[in-house]
Amino acid sequence: MKQFSIIIFFISGIIFSQTQKDTTDLEEIKLKTSLDIEKAYQVDSNVSFLKQEDLLQSNQTSIAPFLNKIPGVYMQQGGVNTAKINIRGIGARAQYETNRLKLYYNNIPLSTANGTSILHDIDLTTISEVKVVKGPQATEFGAGLGGVIQLTSVLRDQNYAESELLFGSFDLLKQNYSLNVSERDKKINLTYNNLSSGGFRDNSNYQRESYFLNSEWKLSETSKLQLVGQVVQLKGYIPSSLSRTDLEENPSKAAFTWGQAKGYESYTRGVVGLNYSNQIGSDIRQNTAVFTNIRDAYEPRPFDILENENVGIGLRHTSEIDFELFGFSSKLGLGGEFLRDDYDVSNYENLYEENNGQGYLQGDLRSDLTQTRQYIEGFATLDASLSKNLRVKLGLATNKTSYDIQDVFSSPENSQTGDYNYDQVWLPNLVGTYSFNDTHKISASVSKGFSVPTVEQSLTEEGVFNTDLQPEKGWNYEVGYKAKWFGDKLFTEVSAYYMDVENLLVARRVAEDRFVGINAGSTSHPGLEFSLKSNLNYKSWLRIQPYISGSMNFYEFDEFVDQGESFSGNDLTGVPSSQFTFGLDAQVADKVFFYFQTNAVSEIPVNDANTVFADSYAFSNLKVEYRLPLFNELSARINLGVNNVFNEKYASSIVTNAIGFGGSEPRYFYPGEPRNYFGSFALNFAF
């Protein structure tokens, strides 16, 4: 019955749509063309792309449904400001943040020196493309076990001003304003976004303002300078996780202690980067970026109040040299990256229970630490064709991470002040690709990666740093097959991989909502991934593009003993064993656009003993867009959509190894949003 209703909706959209061609200068929104399929075919087997039109198919509050279209990627979203991403199981044990992967905006790192990445506060309207590299194969980005997410900013060869007002269920309101100027050798894009939401749960109000600048100056025929800057001001209340009973019976409530404490997080974050690129002759290309980032955060939680200030500076350089080897074109890449972060971490008592229901009340200082963490990376790649059909890519990266601690609170005998470092690592990478012809090819690779503990993982329950934690290390082995069929009508991709990880970093629960990081043995990560995309176009006025992708894995603990209890052989906690996405994108006469997507996720083990699981689920999102000209220079765009069309009850994020205190049920689950609606109206003025 559900499928029948979707078909009826789609047919009615075609019947009532107009077929007149739109010739306005409205920002182009189109479906994937044969060029996109060609791009997917040409890149390595573990690389995937998302375009901006993919990211804007929902209400612009979360990138999760679209990242989860990529096989092997699983993003959990407990709230607008509570998100975490794991790639092929790496990062699955993170509690409230994304780590073990690297995040870049253009050529500017957004990840901290300890691997923490914040993606959910980057507005989707400022992103033109997302590139995801799965596993430790992105040698040109240095060390990384989980992979790399690279964002490309919006900067167009057009002059326009655009405004958009978006509204939706649960008091959702979003305002977008954008100005893009392109003249001769200069391009500038300025964007302002204001997003607010009341949330469907208690204690879940959210407010975010972001200011974005992207500019490019062509200095000569062979060089250009790019400036990227972003400032984000955010305050988001935290309803926290719920027990299974509350998930099923009262998912809109907040966890009792978080509701009583009126817990929230707030921060101001800024990033500025300057990138200079030039070409020497016809064979040498160089990019050099300098950047800085700041973050000033304040987070009252039921169990404490955390103040965190972070200032980072860095430098990144890459060079590419084209040459011939054995009569075939080849490319040598050389580069390095330096990043230094200075953290000031203070921890206070929260006396909210003594504040007459008014929320947090700051008490005595419990710890006051300063940590300076830095890394230096070097990397080299050689991409060479050994024959007409065989291409080989060799890579080697090295990383040296160190940090020092200034403990200004503890007594001299308990002070942690000192210099610390992790052993230097060498990370090789080998990829071979054999093309049978222009439409079929296979690949195989072996690579090594590592990830250091984050600052949050390093804090013990007393608020001091655990200097005994070791980085995770792992080897990844992978084979893949890609093919194009019927010209560019159908694209298929299949990959199989195996990764083994040592010094697994896991979170041990020590109190309600409090965790510490520990090293706990090793895990194995075998898995299968597939993707099918198709262009089924009818003449020039109707484009239909169905797609399906999925992943199946068999992750488990090889050796894992925690506090005398063995979990060896159990399924890895926090990861679904299978995940599928299917959908349909359609375009009628450049006027009407239709998007339908379903994400299906299997059950997820939420404790190491594998005695409790989050239920499997499938939810669907739908959106219809209509574009129309108003005057020669002015055009409009109207959107209407529904998220969670069939009102599925599910857990959108989980907290692993929760423990019930005082006779209460463990709070493993963040409830997903029920059915909700949204709409928007945009105006574009071209000049």
N, C-alpha and C positions, 0 to 999 in steps of 0.2 A: 504494500500500500504506500509506503514511503517513497519507493522508487517511482511508482506511478504518478504521485503528486509532483515529483521533480520533473518528470517528462512533460506533464501538462503545463507546468510553469514555463518551461523552456519553449514549448511550441507557441504558447500565448505571447511570449516575448517577441518571437519572430513575426507572428501575424500582425501585431500592433506596431512594429517598428517601421521607421521610414527608410527609404532606399536612396534618397538623394545624397550625393557625395558631399562631405563636409570639406570646404576649402578654406576654413579659417586658420589662424595661426595658433590655435589652442595647443598647449603642450601635448606633444604626440603621445598617445597611449595605444599601443598595438599589441597583438598577440605574438607569440614566438614565430619567427619566420624560418625559412630554410637555412638562413645564415646562422641562426641560433643553434639549429641542429648541427650544422657544420662545425661550429665552435665547440659544442659538446663532444663531437667526434674527435676533434684534433687534440684536445688537452689530455693530460694523463688520466688514468683510470680512476684515481682517487680524488679528482677535482670536480666540483660542481659549482654552478652559477645560479644566482637569482637576480632578475631585473627589477627595476623600481615598480613596474606594473604588477609584478608578483606581490611585492611588499604592501601595496595599497589596496589589496583585495578585501581588507577587513576594516575595522574601525580605527586603525592607526595607533592602537595602544600597545600592541605586542607583535613581535616578529616571530613568536614561537610557532604558530601554525605553518609558517612558510619555511623556516629552518627545518621543521620536522618532515617536510617533503623530501629532504635530502636523505637518501639511505645511509644509515649509520649514525645519524645525528639525532639526539633526543634532548629537547629543551623543555624544562619544567617551569611553569609560571604559577607560583603561589599567590601572587598579587602583582600589580603593575610594577612595584619596586622590589619584588622578591622573585628572582629568576636564577636559574643555573643551567648550564649546557654541558652535556657529556658527548664525546665523540668516540664511538666504538668502545663504550664503557669507561673511558678515561675521564675522570672527573665525576663519576656517578656518586661517589661517597661524599662529595662536597655538601655542606648543609644549606647554606643560604647565599652562595656566591658561585661564580664561574671561575675555575682555575684549571691549570694544566693544559691550557691552550693559549695561543697568542692572538691578540686582536690589533689590527692596524687600520688606520684611516688614511687612505692614500699611502704614503710612505712613512707615516708617523705612527709609532707604537702607542696604543691606548692601554696596553697591559702594564701593570706595575713591575718592578724589578723582581717581585716574588711570584709573578704569574697570575695575579688576580685581574680579571677583566670585567668591566661593567658595560654591557651592551644595551640594557633596557632603557637607559636615559638618553640614547641617541635617537633623535626624531627620524622616523622613516622617510619623511619628505626630503631630507637632506642626503639620502643615499641613492645613487643611481645604479649601483651594482654591488652584489655580495659574492665574493669568491671564497669557497670553503675547501681547504686541503685537509684530508682526513689522514690521521696518523703522522709519524715523524718523517715525512718525505720532503717537507719544504725546507731543504737545506739553505736556500737563499734567505730564509728568515731565522737562521741560527738554530738554537736548541728548542725543542718542543716535543712532548710525548703525545699529547692529544691531537695536535694539528694547529692550523692557522685559519682565522677568519679575517679576510681583507675586504674593507669597505672602500668603495670609490665614491667621491663626492659629486654633487650635482653642479655642473658648469656647462652651459649650452651656448651655441653660436646663434643666439637670438636676443632680442631686446623685448622684455616683457615685464609686466607687474601682475602679480596674481594674489588673490585673497581667497580664503576658503573658510567656511564655518561648518563645523561638524558637531552633531548632537546625537545623543543616544540614551539608552536605558541607564538607570542608576545615576542620574544627574551628570552624565558624560557631556562635556563641552570642550571643544578644541578649536582654536583659532590659528590659522596659518597665514603668514604674509611673506611674500617672496618678491625680490627684485633682481632681475638678471640683465646685465648690460654687457654687450659684446661690440667692441669697436677696434678695428684694425689689429693692433698688437696687444690689446688688453681685454680681459674678461673678468667680471666681478659678479658674484652671487651673494646677496644678503638675505637671510631668512630669520624670521621670528616665529616661535611657536609658544602657545599657552595651552596647557592641557590640565583639566581638572575633572575629578570624578568623586562621587560620593561612595562608590563601591556598593556591592550587594550585601556585604557583611558589615557587622558592627565594627567600629574602630578601624575603618578602612578608607577614610578620606585621603585624597591624593591631589597634590598640586605641583606642577612643574612648568617652569619657564626656561626657554633655551634661546640663545642668540648664536647665530652661525654666520661665519664669513669664509668665503672661498674665492680666491682670486688668482689670476695667472697673467704674467707679463712676458711677452715674447721679446727678449733682449736683442736677439739677432736671428739670423736664419738657422743657427745651430744651437741656440741656448734659450732657456726660459726659466722664470722664477715663479714659484707657487707659494702662496701664503694661506694657511688654514688656521682658523681660530674658532673656538666654541666655548661658551660659558653656559652652565646649567645650574639653576637654583631649584632645589627639590625638597619637599617635605611630604613624607608618606607615612600614614599611620599603619600599624602592623596588627592584624587580627590574630596572627599565628595559626598553628595547626590545631586540628580537632581530633577527638576520638572517633572510632568507627560509628558509635551510636549517634553522636552529634552530626557526623557526616551524613548519615542516612535520615535523621529525624529533624535536625535543626541546623543546616549548613550555613545559615546566615549569621549565626552567633560568632562572637570572638572568644578566643580562649579566655578563661576567667581572669587569670592574673594579668594578661595583656590588656584586657578591657578595664580592669581596675586601675592599672598603672597608666592607662592611656599611652601605651608605648608607641614610639614612632622612630623614624630616622630622618634626619635632615642634613643636607650638605650643599655646599657650593663647590662646583668643580669647573676648572678651566684648563683648556689645552690650546697651545699655540705652537705651530710648526712652520718652518721655512724650508722649502725644498728647491735646490738648484740642479737643473739637468742640462747637460750639454753633449754635443756630439763632436768628436774629433775625426775629421775625415769622414769616410763612409763606413768605417768598420768598428769604431770605438764609441760607446755610449756610457755616460756617467751620471749618477744621481747622488747628491749629498744633502742630507736633511739635518737640521738642528731643531730641537724642540724642548718644550718645558711643559709641565703639568702641575696643577695644585689641586688639593682637595682638603676642605675643612669640614669635618663631620661631627655631629652630635647625636647620640642615640641613647635615649632613656629606655631601659629594658627592665622588666620586673625584678631581675636579680642584680642589676648594677646599672650604672650610667657610664657609657664609653665615649670619651673624646679622642678624636684621631685627626691629626694634621699631617698632611703628606705634601712634600715638594719634590718634584723630580726634574732632572735635566738629562739630555742625552744627545747623541750624535750617531748618524747612520750613513754609511757610504756603500755604493755598489758600482762596479764597472763591468761592462760586457764587451767582449772583443770577438768579432766575427773573423773567421779564417777558414781555409780549406784544409781538410785532412783526408788523405786517400782519394782526392778528387771530389770530395763531397763537402758541402757547407757544414761548418761546425761553429760552436759558440763556447767561449770560456767566460765564466763569471767569477768575480772576486769581490769580497766585501767584508764589512765588519760593523758591529753595533755596540755602543756603550750606553748604559743607562744607570743612573744613580738616583735613589729615592731616600729621602730623609723622613722618618716617621717619628712623630711624638704621640705616644699612647698613654692616656691617663684613665684610671678606673676609679669611680666613686661609688659609695653606697647609694641605693635608691630607697628612700624612706616614704614611698607613696602610701603605705598603710597608715602613716601618721598624718596624712595631708587632707583628711576629711573629704575623700572622694574627688579631689582636684587634680589627681594624676601625680606625676613624678615630683619628688622633692630630693634635691641633691644633698647627700650627707658627706661623711668624711672621705678623704682621699685614701684609696687602698693601694694603688701602685702608680708609679710615674716613670716611664721608660722612654728613652730615645734610641731608635735603631736606624743606622745608616746602612742601606743594602745597595750593592752595585754588582753589575756583571759586565764582562767584556767577552764578546763573541767574535769569532772570525769564521768565514765560510768560503768555500770555493766549489764551483761546479764546472763540469765539462760535458757539453751536449754534442755528441758526434754521431754522424752516420757512417757505419762501417760498410754498408752496401746500399743498394737501391731500396731494399726492404727492411734493413735492420738498423735501428737507432739505439744508442746507448747513452745513458746519462749517469755520470759519476759525481758524487758529492761528498764533501767532508766538512763538518763543522766542529768547532771546539768552543767550550764555555768554561769560564772561571767566575764563580759567584762567591762573594765574601760579604761580611757584615760586621759591624761593631755595635756594641750596646753601651749606653750610658745610663746607669741606674741611679737616679737622683733621690730615691725615696727610701730604699732599704738600708739597713745598718751595714757597716763595712764588712762584717763577717758573712752577711747574706747577699752582698752586692753581686750583680751579674756583669758589672762593667768589664769589658774586655773585647778583644778582636777574635773573630771566628771566621771560618771559611769552609767551603765544600771543595772536595777534590776536583781538579780539572778533569773534564770529560772530553772524549773524542767520539764523534758521531758520524760514522760512515753511511753512505746511501748509494745504492746501485739499482738502476731501473733499465730494463731492456724492453724494446717494443719492436715487434715484427709485423709488418703489413703484408698480407697476402695479396691485396690489390687496393683499389681506392675506396673500398667499402667494408673491408673486414680486417681486423688486426687484433693481436693478442699482446699482452704485456706481463712482465714479472718483475718483482722488486724485493729487495731486502734493505732494511734501514733500522737505525737505532735512535732512540730519543730519551730524554730525561726531563724531570720537572722537580723544582725545589719546593719545600714546604712554604705555605703562605704565612704572613704574620699572624692571622687569626688561628691557624693550625698550631703555630708555635707557642701560643699562650697557654700556660697551665691553668688549673682551676684557681690558683692563687694570684693569677694575673702576671706571672713572670714568664720569661722565654725558656722553652725547652731546647737547649742547645745540642741535645743528643739526637734530634730527628735527622734522618737521612733522606736524600732525594730519591724519588722513584726513578727506576731505569727499566727500559724495555726494548726488545727486538720485535720488529714487525716484518712478516713475510706475506707476500700478496701476489695473486695472479688475476688477470682481468681479460675480458673479451668485449670488443665493441664492434657494432655493425650498423650500416645504413642500408635500408631496403627501399626498393621502388623509387629510386632517385633520392630525394630528401623527404619522402612521405613518412618514413618510420625510422626511429632511432632506438636501438636496444643496447643495453650495457649490463654485464654480469661481472661481479668481483667476488673472490674468495680470499680470506686473509686469516692469519694466525698471529697473535701478539702475546708474548709472555712478559710479565711485569714483576720486578723484584722491589723489595722495600715498600710494599704497598702502603700508602698513607690512608688511614681510616680515622673516623671520629669515634671516640669512646665517650659515652654519656656519663657525666659525673654528678649531675643534678638536673632538676627540671629546666629545660631549655639551655643547658650548659654542656659544652663538649670540649674535649681536648684531642689533639692529634697524636697518633701513635703509628709506628711502623709495625706492620703485621703480616709478615710473610710474603707470599707471591700469588699471582692470579694468572690464568690463561684466558685468552680472548679469541676463540675461533668464530668466524661468522661468514655469512653469505649476503650479498646485496645485489639488487637488480633495479633496472629502470627502463620503462618504455614510454616514448613520446611519439605522437603522430600528428601530421597535418592532413586534415580531410577537408580541403577547400572546395567550394562549389562556385565555379566561375570567379568573378571578382567581388561579389557582394556578400558572400557567406563564407566565413572561416570557422571551422570546428576543430578543436585540438583536445582530444582526450589524452589522459596520461595515467600511469600507475607506477608506483615505486614501492620498494619494500626492503626489509632487512630481517634476517633470522640469525640469532647468535646462540652460543652455548658457553657463555662466560661462567667460570667457576673459580673458587679458591683452590689453589694447588696445596699450599701450606698456610694455614692461618690458625694460630693458637692465641687466644686472648684471655688473660687472667685464669689460665689453667684449663680453659674449655676449648676443644678443637672444633673448628668449622670447616676443616679441609674436605674438599669434595662438594661442598654446598654451592648453590648458584650465587653469583655475585649480586650483592644487595643493591637495590635502587635502579636496576636496569630491566626493561621489558625484554623478553626473549624473542619477541617478534613485533614488528611495527610496519603498517602499510598505509599508504596514502593514494587515493585515486580521485580523479576529478575531471571536469570538463570546462574548457574556456571556449567562448564563442564570440564572434564579432559579426554584426549585420550592417553592411553598407557604411562602415566607418561612423555609425551613429549610435548603435546600441551594443553594449558589451555585457556579457553574462559570464559569471564565474561561480562554479560550484566545486567544493572540495570536501572530502571526508578523510579524517585521520582516525585510524584504528590502532589500538595499542593493547597488547596482551597483558595478563596479570604481572605484577611486579613484586618480588620479595622485598619486604621492608625491614626484616631483621636478619641477622647473620645465621640464626638457627633455621631459617626458612620455614618458620611455623606460622607466620602472618604474611598475607599478600594483599596488595591493592588490587581491586577487581579490574578485569579487562573492560575496555570501553571503546566507543566510536562516536564521534560527534562531527557534525557537518556545518559548514559555513556557506552562505550564499550572498551574492551581491549582483545588482543590476545598475548599469551606468548609462546615462543618456547625454550626448553632447549636441549642442546646437549653437549656430551663429546668431548673434544679436545685431551687430553692425559689422562694418568691414574690419575694424580693429578689435572689436569686443566680442568675446565668445563665452559660453557658459558650460558648466558640467554639473549634472545632478546625479547623486548616488543614493541608493536605498539598499539596505542589507539586513541580514539576520545571521547572528552567530548562534551556534548550538541549536540548529533548526528544530530538532526533534526533542529538545529539552532533556538531554541525557544527564543523569547524575553520575559524577565521576570525580576522582581525585586528580587535580591538575598538577600537583606536586606532592612529594612525600618527604618526611623526615625519617631517616633510617635509625633503627635501634632506639626508638623512643621508649621511655620507662614511665610507668605510672607511679605517682607519689601520693602518699596519704590515702591509699585505697582507690585512687582514680584510675580510669582507663588510660593506657598510653595514647599520646596524641601524635599519630603518624601522618595525618592526612590534611592537605589543603584542598578544600572543595573547589571544583571548577565552576565558572559562571553558568547560571541557568540560561534559558533562551533569552536573548536580548536583541534589541533593534537599534539601528543607527541610520543616519542620513546626513548628507552634506550638500552644500551648494557652493560652487566655485566660479569666480569670474577671472578671465584672463584678458589683459589689455596689451596688445602688441604695438610697439612704437619703433 
